[in-house]
Amino acid sequence: MGFISDFKAFAIKGNVIDMAVGVIIGGAFGKIVTSLVNDVIMPVIGILTGGVNFKDLKANISFAADEAEAVYLNYGMFIQNIVDFLIIALSIFMALKVIMKFKKKEEAAPAPAPAPAPSKEEVLLTEIRDLLKEQKKN
């Protein structure tokens, strides 16, 4: 098989398609969580902490010389990204917990009973039937 046919076989597999859908949904979910943190949670935390805007929290680590700009350590953005991460991690944990609960229910469901083995009489009758069919053919 050539490279293109190998790649086609790989790309068409269900797992790759599922992964692609997951990445797309994950990107959209990340935007939603970022908006939740930036527009809902952090303003409330800012009010609770006395009107602090976390985006503006920074420390000057070098003082500006004549033409050089000052360098800041933006620890407020870092705090905001940690909150983002914690919300995403909690959401994924909760989703996986629900999925695992459903999988356990599926595993706990009893498997259908296998068909009972044919009795000796049925086996004997089947052999007789097969012999009669052979005799008719000959």
Accessible surface in RSA format (square Angstrom, percent):
REM  Atomic radii and reference values for relative SASA: ProtOr
REM  Chains: A
REM  Algorithm: Lee & Richards
REM  Probe-radius: 1.40
REM  Slices: 20
REM RES _ NUM      All-atoms   Total-Side   Main-Chain    Non-polar    All polar
REM                ABS   REL    ABS   REL    ABS   REL    ABS   REL    ABS   REL
RES MET A   1   183.47  95.0 102.22  67.7  81.25 193.4  80.06  68.1 103.40 137.0
RES GLY A   2    45.13  55.7   0.00   N/A  45.13  55.7  36.24  99.5   8.89  19.9
RES PHE A   3   167.94  84.0 154.41  95.6  13.53  35.2 157.67  95.6  10.27  29.4
RES ILE A   4   141.17  80.3 139.57 104.0   1.60   3.9 140.42 101.1   0.74   2.0
RES SER A   5    44.10  37.3  38.63  51.5   5.48  12.6  38.84  82.7   5.26   7.4
RES ASP A   6    70.56  49.4  64.07  63.8   6.50  15.4  26.18  61.6  44.39  44.3
RES PHE A   7   119.96  60.0 115.11  71.3   4.85  12.6 119.64  72.5   0.32   0.9
RES LYS A   8   128.60  62.7 125.27  76.9   3.33   7.9  71.47  64.3  57.13  60.9
RES ALA A   9    51.01  46.9  37.91  58.5  13.10  29.8  46.98  66.2   4.03  10.7
RES PHE A  10   107.49  53.8 105.87  65.6   1.62   4.2 107.01  64.9   0.48   1.4
RES ALA A  11    34.36  31.6  27.93  43.1   6.43  14.6  27.96  39.4   6.40  17.0
RES ILE A  12   107.35  61.1  98.84  73.6   8.50  20.5  99.50  71.7   7.85  21.3
RES LYS A  13   125.06  61.0 116.90  71.7   8.16  19.4  70.57  63.5  54.49  58.0
RES GLY A  14    46.46  57.3   0.00   N/A  46.46  57.3  33.71  92.5  12.75  28.6
RES ASN A  15   121.80  84.0 114.45 110.6   7.35  17.7  27.92  67.2  93.88  90.7
RES VAL A  16    32.67  21.5  31.71  28.7   0.96   2.3  32.62  28.3   0.05   0.1
RES ILE A  17    88.59  50.4  87.14  64.9   1.46   3.5  88.59  63.8   0.00   0.0
RES ASP A  18    98.45  69.0  88.29  87.9  10.16  24.0  28.74  67.6  69.71  69.5
RES MET A  19   122.64  63.5 112.73  74.6   9.91  23.6  81.48  69.3  41.16  54.5
RES ALA A  20    47.89  44.0  42.03  64.9   5.85  13.3  47.63  67.1   0.25   0.7
RES VAL A  21    74.92  49.3  74.35  67.3   0.56   1.4  74.92  65.1   0.00   0.0
RES GLY A  22    40.38  49.8   0.00   N/A  40.38  49.8  31.98  87.8   8.40  18.8
RES VAL A  23   104.54  68.8  93.72  84.8  10.83  26.1 100.35  87.2   4.20  11.4
RES ILE A  24   126.13  71.8 117.32  87.4   8.81  21.2 123.11  88.6   3.02   8.2
RES ILE A  25   107.50  61.2 105.89  78.9   1.61   3.9 107.29  77.3   0.20   0.6
RES GLY A  26    38.32  47.3   0.00   N/A  38.32  47.3  29.83  81.9   8.48  19.0
RES GLY A  27    42.54  52.5   0.00   N/A  42.54  52.5  37.35 102.5   5.19  11.6
RES ALA A  28    53.73  49.4  47.05  72.6   6.68  15.2  50.38  70.9   3.35   8.9
RES PHE A  29    69.74  34.9  68.32  42.3   1.42   3.7  69.24  42.0   0.50   1.4
RES GLY A  30    17.72  21.9   0.00   N/A  17.72  21.9  17.70  48.6   0.03   0.1
RES LYS A  31   159.09  77.6 150.21  92.2   8.89  21.2  96.63  87.0  62.47  66.5
RES ILE A  32   114.59  65.2 109.94  81.9   4.65  11.2 113.47  81.7   1.12   3.0
RES VAL A  33     4.41   2.9   4.41   4.0   0.00   0.0   4.41   3.8   0.00   0.0
RES THR A  34    52.39  37.3  52.39  53.1   0.00   0.0  36.57  49.1  15.82  23.9
RES SER A  35    52.48  44.3  48.45  64.7   4.03   9.3  28.34  60.3  24.14  33.8
RES LEU A  36    70.63  39.3  66.48  47.6   4.16  10.5  69.91  49.1   0.72   1.9
RES VAL A  37     0.00   0.0   0.00   0.0   0.00   0.0   0.00   0.0   0.00   0.0
RES ASN A  38    43.29  29.9  31.62  30.6  11.67  28.1   4.16  10.0  39.13  37.8
RES ASP A  39    97.48  68.3  73.66  73.3  23.82  56.3  27.12  63.8  70.36  70.2
RES VAL A  40    81.20  53.4  77.19  69.9   4.01   9.7  80.56  70.0   0.63   1.7
RES ILE A  41    47.95  27.3  45.42  33.8   2.53   6.1  47.86  34.5   0.09   0.3
RES MET A  42    11.64   6.0   9.23   6.1   2.41   5.7   9.53   8.1   2.12   2.8
RES PRO A  43    62.10  45.3  49.59  45.2  12.50  45.4  60.42  49.9   1.67  10.4
RES VAL A  44    79.22  52.1  79.16  71.7   0.06   0.1  79.22  68.8   0.00   0.0
RES ILE A  45    54.71  31.1  54.71  40.8   0.00   0.0  54.71  39.4   0.00   0.0
RES GLY A  46     3.80   4.7   0.00   N/A   3.80   4.7   3.80  10.4   0.00   0.0
RES ILE A  47   132.65  75.5 118.87  88.6  13.79  33.2 120.17  86.5  12.48  33.9
RES LEU A  48   142.03  79.1 107.78  77.1  34.25  86.1 111.27  78.1  30.76  82.8
RES THR A  49    70.17  49.9  45.32  45.9  24.85  59.2  54.63  73.4  15.53  23.5
RES GLY A  50    68.86  84.9   0.00   N/A  68.86  84.9  38.30 105.1  30.56  68.4
RES GLY A  51    62.65  77.3   0.00   N/A  62.65  77.3  31.49  86.4  31.16  69.8
RES VAL A  52    53.16  35.0  44.42  40.2   8.74  21.1  50.07  43.5   3.09   8.4
RES ASN A  53    80.38  55.4  69.81  67.5  10.57  25.5  25.83  62.2  54.55  52.7
RES PHE A  54    25.59  12.8  23.72  14.7   1.87   4.9  23.72  14.4   1.87   5.4
RES LYS A  55    99.22  48.4  86.27  52.9  12.95  30.8  41.71  37.5  57.51  61.3
RES ASP A  56    94.82  66.4  81.31  80.9  13.51  32.0  29.19  68.7  65.63  65.5
RES LEU A  57    46.36  25.8  44.97  32.2   1.39   3.5  46.29  32.5   0.07   0.2
RES LYS A  58   105.97  51.7  81.61  50.1  24.36  58.0  33.28  30.0  72.69  77.4
RES ALA A  59    38.97  35.8  33.76  52.1   5.21  11.9  38.97  54.9   0.00   0.0
RES ASN A  60    58.09  40.1  32.53  31.4  25.56  61.5  15.89  38.2  42.21  40.8
RES ILE A  61   104.77  59.6  70.80  52.7  33.97  81.9  76.29  54.9  28.49  77.3
RES SER A  62    43.94  37.1  38.98  52.0   4.95  11.4  39.90  85.0   4.03   5.7
RES PHE A  63   171.35  85.7 148.40  91.9  22.95  59.7 148.52  90.0  22.83  65.3
RES ALA A  64    61.57  56.6  31.91  49.2  29.66  67.5  32.48  45.7  29.09  77.1
RES ALA A  65    72.66  66.8  51.47  79.4  21.19  48.2  64.90  91.4   7.75  20.5
RES ASP A  66   151.51 106.1 113.74 113.2  37.77  89.3  36.43  85.7 115.08 114.8
RES GLU A  67   170.47  97.9 137.26 103.8  33.22  79.1  57.88 111.9 112.60  91.9
RES ALA A  68    62.63  57.6  46.50  71.8  16.13  36.7  56.35  79.4   6.28  16.6
RES GLU A  69   156.30  89.7 137.34 103.9  18.97  45.2  54.36 105.1 101.94  83.2
RES ALA A  70    25.17  23.1   8.56  13.2  16.61  37.8   8.63  12.2  16.55  43.8
RES VAL A  71    79.71  52.4  76.25  69.0   3.46   8.3  79.71  69.3   0.00   0.0
RES TYR A  72    98.22  45.9  77.29  44.0  20.93  54.5  41.92  31.5  56.30  69.4
RES LEU A  73   100.74  56.1  99.87  71.5   0.87   2.2 100.74  70.7   0.00   0.0
RES ASN A  74    78.32  54.0  65.88  63.7  12.43  29.9  11.21  27.0  67.11  64.9
RES TYR A  75    90.83  42.4  88.42  50.3   2.41   6.3  60.13  45.2  30.70  37.8
RES GLY A  76     0.00   0.0   0.00   N/A   0.00   0.0   0.00   0.0   0.00   0.0
RES MET A  77    79.27  41.1  79.27  52.5   0.00   0.0  74.49  63.3   4.79   6.3
RES PHE A  78   128.68  64.4 126.01  78.0   2.67   7.0 127.96  77.6   0.72   2.1
RES ILE A  79    59.33  33.8  59.22  44.1   0.11   0.3  59.33  42.7   0.00   0.0
RES GLN A  80     5.61   3.1   5.61   4.1   0.00   0.0   3.20   6.8   2.40   1.8
RES ASN A  81    82.37  56.8  77.92  75.3   4.45  10.7  22.37  53.8  60.00  58.0
RES ILE A  82    71.80  40.9  70.02  52.2   1.79   4.3  71.73  51.7   0.07   0.2
RES VAL A  83    29.41  19.3  29.15  26.4   0.25   0.6  29.41  25.6   0.00   0.0
RES ASP A  84    18.24  12.8  18.24  18.2   0.00   0.0   8.30  19.5   9.95   9.9
RES PHE A  85   131.74  65.9 128.24  79.4   3.50   9.1 131.66  79.8   0.07   0.2
RES LEU A  86   103.63  57.7  99.62  71.3   4.01  10.1 100.06  70.3   3.58   9.6
RES ILE A  87    31.40  17.9  31.03  23.1   0.37   0.9  31.23  22.5   0.17   0.5
RES ILE A  88    47.52  27.0  47.52  35.4   0.00   0.0  47.52  34.2   0.00   0.0
RES ALA A  89    39.00  35.9  29.27  45.2   9.73  22.1  35.16  49.5   3.84  10.2
RES LEU A  90   109.46  61.0 105.17  75.2   4.29  10.8 108.80  76.4   0.66   1.8
RES SER A  91    37.60  31.8  27.00  36.0  10.60  24.4  16.74  35.6  20.86  29.2
RES ILE A  92    89.85  51.1  88.35  65.8   1.50   3.6  89.85  64.7   0.00   0.0
RES PHE A  93   114.46  57.3 111.32  69.0   3.13   8.2 113.87  69.0   0.59   1.7
RES MET A  94   100.39  52.0 100.05  66.2   0.34   0.8  91.40  77.7   9.00  11.9
RES ALA A  95    52.90  48.6  43.76  67.5   9.14  20.8  51.82  73.0   1.08   2.8
RES LEU A  96    96.36  53.7  96.33  68.9   0.03   0.1  96.36  67.7   0.00   0.0
RES LYS A  97   115.87  56.5 108.27  66.4   7.60  18.1  66.49  59.8  49.38  52.6
RES VAL A  98    77.66  51.1  77.34  70.0   0.32   0.8  77.66  67.5   0.00   0.0
RES ILE A  99    83.26  47.4  82.20  61.2   1.06   2.5  83.09  59.8   0.17   0.4
RES MET A 100    98.32  50.9  98.32  65.1   0.00   0.0  81.77  69.5  16.55  21.9
RES LYS A 101   126.13  61.5 121.69  74.7   4.44  10.6  67.72  61.0  58.41  62.2
RES PHE A 102   117.79  58.9 117.00  72.5   0.79   2.1 117.02  70.9   0.78   2.2
RES LYS A 103   105.97  51.7 105.66  64.8   0.30   0.7  50.54  45.5  55.42  59.0
RES LYS A 104   138.41  67.5 135.08  82.9   3.34   7.9  78.47  70.6  59.95  63.9
RES LYS A 105   128.69  62.8 118.51  72.7  10.18  24.2  78.07  70.3  50.62  53.9
RES GLU A 106   130.75  75.1 111.87  84.6  18.88  45.0  46.22  89.4  84.53  69.0
RES GLU A 107   140.60  80.7 108.47  82.1  32.13  76.5  50.03  96.8  90.56  73.9
RES ALA A 108    82.79  76.1  49.48  76.4  33.31  75.8  60.85  85.7  21.94  58.1
RES ALA A 109    59.57  54.8  42.86  66.1  16.71  38.0  48.78  68.7  10.79  28.6
RES PRO A 110   124.56  90.8  98.51  89.8  26.05  94.7 108.27  89.4  16.29 101.3
RES ALA A 111    88.25  81.1  60.91  94.0  27.34  62.2  65.89  92.8  22.36  59.2
RES PRO A 112   126.48  92.2 102.94  93.8  23.53  85.5 114.59  94.6  11.89  73.9
RES ALA A 113    93.30  85.8  62.31  96.2  30.99  70.5  66.86  94.2  26.44  70.0
RES PRO A 114   121.23  88.4 100.13  91.3  21.10  76.7 111.22  91.8  10.01  62.2
RES ALA A 115    92.27  84.8  61.72  95.3  30.55  69.5  67.43  95.0  24.85  65.8
RES PRO A 116   125.02  91.1 101.56  92.6  23.45  85.3 112.18  92.6  12.84  79.8
RES ALA A 117    90.45  83.2  61.28  94.6  29.16  66.3  66.62  93.8  23.83  63.1
RES PRO A 118    84.93  61.9  67.92  61.9  17.02  61.9  71.40  58.9  13.53  84.1
RES SER A 119    52.24  44.1  40.60  54.2  11.64  26.8  45.15  96.1   7.10   9.9
RES LYS A 120   181.90  88.7 171.91 105.5  10.00  23.8 118.54 106.7  63.36  67.5
RES GLU A 121   116.74  67.0 114.29  86.5   2.45   5.8  60.07 116.2  56.67  46.3
RES GLU A 122    94.79  54.4  92.55  70.0   2.24   5.3  36.21  70.0  58.58  47.8
RES VAL A 123    66.08  43.5  63.44  57.4   2.64   6.4  66.00  57.3   0.08   0.2
RES LEU A 124   104.15  58.0 102.84  73.6   1.31   3.3 103.99  73.0   0.16   0.4
RES LEU A 125   114.51  63.8 110.55  79.1   3.96  10.0 110.83  77.8   3.68   9.9
RES THR A 126    58.08  41.3  55.39  56.2   2.69   6.4  36.35  48.8  21.72  32.8
RES GLU A 127    93.96  53.9  91.48  69.2   2.49   5.9  35.20  68.1  58.77  48.0
RES ILE A 128    77.94  44.4  77.79  58.0   0.15   0.4  77.94  56.1   0.00   0.0
RES ARG A 129   122.18  51.3 119.50  60.9   2.68   6.4  52.32  71.5  69.86  42.3
RES ASP A 130    60.38  42.3  58.35  58.1   2.03   4.8  23.88  56.2  36.50  36.4
RES LEU A 131   107.46  59.8 107.08  76.6   0.38   1.0 107.08  75.2   0.38   1.0
RES LEU A 132    98.92  55.1  98.38  70.4   0.53   1.3  98.40  69.1   0.52   1.4
RES LYS A 133   113.36  55.3 110.75  68.0   2.61   6.2  69.88  62.9  43.48  46.3
RES GLU A 134   102.40  58.8 101.48  76.8   0.92   2.2  32.43  62.7  69.98  57.1
RES GLN A 135   128.39  71.8 112.04  81.9  16.34  38.9  39.36  83.8  89.03  67.5
RES LYS A 136   182.03  88.8 148.21  90.9  33.82  80.5  99.61  89.7  82.42  87.8
RES LYS A 137   175.87  85.8 137.16  84.2  38.71  92.2  89.54  80.6  86.33  92.0
RES ASN A 138   158.21 109.1  98.03  94.7  60.18 144.9  49.34 118.8 108.86 105.2
END  Absolute sums over single chains surface
CHAIN  1 A    12033.3      10304.2       1729.1       8606.9       3426.4
END  Absolute sums over all chains
TOTAL         12033.3      10304.2       1729.1       8606.9       3426.4
